[in-house]
Amino acid sequence: MRRVLVLGWSAAGADLAREIPDPGVLTVLALLDDPPAGLPAACLRAGDPTDHGAIEAAISGIDPDIVVLLAGANGGGEPIARHARAALAALHVSRVTPRPVPIVVGQHSSAHARRLRLADPRIRAISRAELAARSLVLSSTDRARTTAQEALALDPRLSPQAVRHAGDRPVSLVAAHRALLDRRAVPLVMTRDGAELDLNDPAAATIRPGDGLLLLRRDG
């Protein structure tokens, strides 16, 4: 299961927690007395999300697969000040995290996006709405979807898309995969009868009528 470190907490964090199937993958570093609603107590790591020492200790403690910074949670003041604090925290995360971990900075605007990407291509600044939408693959469990998640966080041309097999005959997953590649898309996970089905499961070798697929698509 993917490990997600969230620095700070705000309404955007609540959006993120609602979208992730297993909120237990989150570790929240924030100045809170109690864990946010819907999160286990073990998810809360008390500390200042802008303090370099607290950030380094959290990263060392959980070795996250993705780091999310919430600008709205990093103290009061004007929006530009909150954005600046989040940007500085993201740059510090990039310095103390040597491996290719996506660093997502949730902000009210993307004014700092280009400068942050120039400083470190792992950093992506996104809005609150984008943060919720792109959390669809945060709980990836296999290498193929792990690679897809990292790419989604780093490449703005990639986006998730949910589709359903509307035909009346089963289709081979191999054949569907080849057809999807021609459309610049790859399947990440299958859904059947309301449950998630791993693509490595033998039962997923055939796509049945009504089955769903979560795709990763490249635009352009």
C-alpha positions as CSV (number, residue, x, y, z in Angstrom):
1,M,0.0,0.0,0.0
2,R,1.3,3.5,-0.8
3,R,2.4,5.7,2.0
4,V,1.3,9.4,1.7
5,L,2.7,12.1,3.9
6,V,0.4,15.2,4.2
7,L,2.0,18.3,5.5
8,G,-0.7,20.5,7.2
9,W,-4.5,20.0,7.1
10,S,-7.4,22.0,5.6
11,A,-10.6,21.4,3.7
12,A,-8.4,20.2,0.8
13,G,-7.1,17.5,3.0
14,A,-10.6,16.4,3.9
15,D,-11.3,16.2,0.1
16,L,-8.2,14.0,-0.3
17,A,-9.2,11.7,2.5
18,R,-12.7,11.2,1.1
19,E,-11.3,10.2,-2.3
20,I,-8.7,7.7,-1.1
21,P,-10.2,4.2,-0.6
22,D,-8.0,3.5,2.5
23,P,-7.4,6.8,4.5
24,G,-5.1,4.7,6.7
25,V,-2.3,5.2,4.1
26,L,-2.1,8.9,5.1
27,T,0.2,10.3,7.7
28,V,-0.7,13.9,8.6
29,L,1.9,16.2,10.1
30,A,-0.1,19.1,11.6
31,L,-0.7,21.2,14.7
32,L,-3.9,19.5,15.7
33,D,-5.1,18.2,19.1
34,D,-7.2,15.4,17.5
35,P,-7.0,13.5,14.2
36,P,-9.1,14.9,11.4
37,A,-12.6,13.4,11.1
38,G,-12.6,10.0,9.4
39,L,-8.9,9.3,10.0
40,P,-7.5,6.8,12.5
41,A,-5.6,8.4,15.5
42,A,-2.4,6.7,14.3
43,C,-2.5,8.9,11.1
44,L,-1.8,12.1,13.0
45,R,1.8,13.1,13.7
46,A,1.8,16.2,15.8
47,G,4.1,18.9,14.6
48,D,4.6,22.1,12.6
49,P,4.2,21.3,8.9
50,T,6.5,24.2,8.0
51,D,9.3,23.3,10.4
52,H,12.3,21.7,8.6
53,G,13.1,19.5,11.5
54,A,9.6,18.1,11.8
55,I,9.4,17.5,8.1
56,E,12.7,15.6,8.1
57,A,11.7,13.5,11.0
58,A,8.4,12.6,9.3
59,I,10.0,11.7,6.1
60,S,12.6,9.6,7.9
61,G,9.9,7.9,10.0
62,I,7.5,6.8,7.3
63,D,9.6,6.9,4.0
64,P,6.7,8.2,2.0
65,D,5.9,7.4,-1.6
66,I,4.3,10.8,-2.2
67,V,4.3,14.0,-0.2
68,V,1.3,16.4,-0.3
69,L,1.6,20.0,1.0
70,L,-1.6,22.0,1.7
71,A,-1.0,25.7,1.4
72,G,-4.2,26.7,3.2
73,A,-3.1,24.9,6.3
74,N,0.4,26.4,6.7
75,G,-0.5,29.3,9.1
76,G,-2.8,32.3,8.7
77,G,-2.2,35.5,6.8
78,E,-2.6,36.5,3.2
79,P,-3.0,33.8,0.5
80,I,0.4,34.8,-1.1
81,A,2.1,34.2,2.3
82,R,0.5,30.8,2.7
83,H,1.5,29.9,-0.9
84,A,5.1,31.0,-0.2
85,R,5.4,29.0,2.9
86,A,4.1,25.9,1.1
87,A,6.5,26.5,-1.8
88,L,9.5,26.8,0.6
89,A,8.4,23.6,2.4
90,A,8.1,21.8,-0.9
91,L,11.7,22.8,-1.8
92,H,12.9,21.6,1.5
93,V,11.1,18.3,1.0
94,S,12.9,17.9,-2.4
95,R,16.3,18.5,-0.7
96,V,15.8,15.8,2.0
97,T,14.1,13.2,-0.3
98,P,16.7,11.9,-2.7
99,R,14.5,9.2,-4.4
100,P,12.0,10.1,-7.1
101,V,9.0,10.8,-4.8
102,P,6.3,13.0,-6.3
103,I,5.8,16.2,-4.3
104,V,2.3,17.7,-4.7
105,V,1.7,21.3,-3.5
106,G,-2.0,22.0,-3.1
107,Q,-2.6,25.7,-3.5
108,H,-5.5,28.1,-4.3
109,S,-3.7,29.1,-7.5
110,S,-0.9,27.7,-9.7
111,A,1.1,30.9,-9.8
112,H,4.2,29.2,-8.5
113,A,3.9,26.0,-10.6
114,R,6.4,26.8,-13.3
115,R,9.1,28.1,-10.9
116,L,8.7,25.1,-8.6
117,R,9.0,22.6,-11.6
118,L,12.2,24.4,-12.7
119,A,13.6,24.0,-9.2
120,D,12.7,20.3,-9.1
121,P,10.7,18.4,-11.7
122,R,9.2,16.2,-9.0
123,I,7.2,19.2,-7.6
124,R,3.8,19.9,-9.0
125,A,1.5,22.7,-7.8
126,I,-2.2,22.0,-8.2
127,S,-5.5,23.5,-7.0
128,R,-7.8,22.0,-4.4
129,A,-10.1,20.6,-7.1
130,E,-7.2,18.9,-8.9
131,L,-5.9,17.5,-5.7
132,A,-9.1,15.6,-5.1
133,A,-9.4,14.4,-8.8
134,R,-5.8,13.2,-9.0
135,S,-6.0,11.2,-5.7
136,L,-7.7,8.3,-7.7
137,V,-4.5,6.4,-7.9
138,L,-2.8,7.3,-4.6
139,S,-3.6,3.8,-3.2
140,S,-1.8,1.9,-6.0
141,T,-0.4,-1.4,-4.9
142,D,1.5,-2.9,-7.9
143,R,4.5,-1.5,-9.8
144,A,2.6,-0.7,-13.0
145,R,0.2,1.5,-11.1
146,T,3.0,2.9,-8.9
147,T,4.7,4.1,-12.1
148,A,1.4,5.5,-13.4
149,Q,0.9,7.4,-10.1
150,E,4.3,9.0,-10.2
151,A,3.8,10.0,-13.8
152,L,0.4,11.5,-13.1
153,A,1.8,13.7,-10.4
154,L,4.7,14.9,-12.6
155,D,3.2,15.1,-16.1
156,P,0.3,17.6,-16.8
157,R,-0.6,15.8,-20.0
158,L,-1.7,12.7,-18.1
159,S,-5.2,12.3,-16.7
160,P,-7.3,9.4,-15.3
161,Q,-10.5,8.3,-17.1
162,A,-13.1,5.8,-16.1
163,V,-14.7,3.7,-18.8
164,R,-17.1,0.8,-18.9
165,H,-17.4,-2.2,-21.4
166,A,-20.8,-1.5,-22.9
167,G,-20.7,-4.4,-25.4
168,D,-22.6,-7.7,-25.1
169,R,-19.6,-10.0,-25.5
170,P,-16.5,-10.6,-23.4
171,V,-13.2,-9.0,-24.6
172,S,-9.7,-10.2,-24.0
173,L,-7.7,-7.9,-21.7
174,V,-4.7,-8.3,-24.0
175,A,-6.7,-7.2,-27.0
176,A,-8.2,-4.3,-25.1
177,H,-4.7,-3.2,-23.9
178,R,-3.4,-3.1,-27.5
179,A,-6.4,-1.1,-28.6
180,L,-6.0,1.3,-25.7
181,L,-2.3,1.9,-26.5
182,D,-3.3,3.1,-30.0
183,R,-5.4,5.7,-28.2
184,R,-2.6,6.8,-25.8
185,A,-4.1,5.1,-22.8
186,V,-3.2,2.2,-20.5
187,P,-5.5,0.3,-18.0
188,L,-4.7,0.7,-14.3
189,V,-7.4,-1.3,-12.6
190,M,-10.6,-3.2,-13.3
191,T,-13.9,-3.0,-11.4
192,R,-16.5,-5.8,-11.4
193,D,-19.8,-5.9,-9.5
194,G,-18.7,-2.9,-7.5
195,A,-15.4,-4.4,-6.4
196,E,-11.8,-3.6,-7.5
197,L,-10.1,-6.4,-9.5
198,D,-6.3,-6.3,-9.9
199,L,-5.2,-6.7,-13.5
200,N,-2.8,-9.4,-12.5
201,D,-5.7,-11.5,-11.2
202,P,-6.5,-14.4,-13.6
203,A,-10.2,-13.4,-13.4
204,A,-9.2,-10.1,-15.1
205,A,-7.9,-11.8,-18.3
206,T,-11.3,-11.3,-19.8
207,I,-13.3,-8.1,-19.7
208,R,-17.0,-8.9,-19.2
209,P,-19.9,-6.7,-20.3
210,G,-20.5,-4.1,-17.6
211,D,-16.9,-4.3,-16.2
212,G,-15.2,-0.9,-15.6
213,L,-11.6,0.2,-16.3
214,L,-9.7,3.0,-14.8
215,L,-7.4,4.3,-17.5
216,L,-4.4,6.6,-17.6
217,R,-4.5,8.7,-20.8
218,R,-2.0,11.0,-22.3
219,D,-3.4,14.1,-24.0
220,G,-2.0,15.5,-27.2
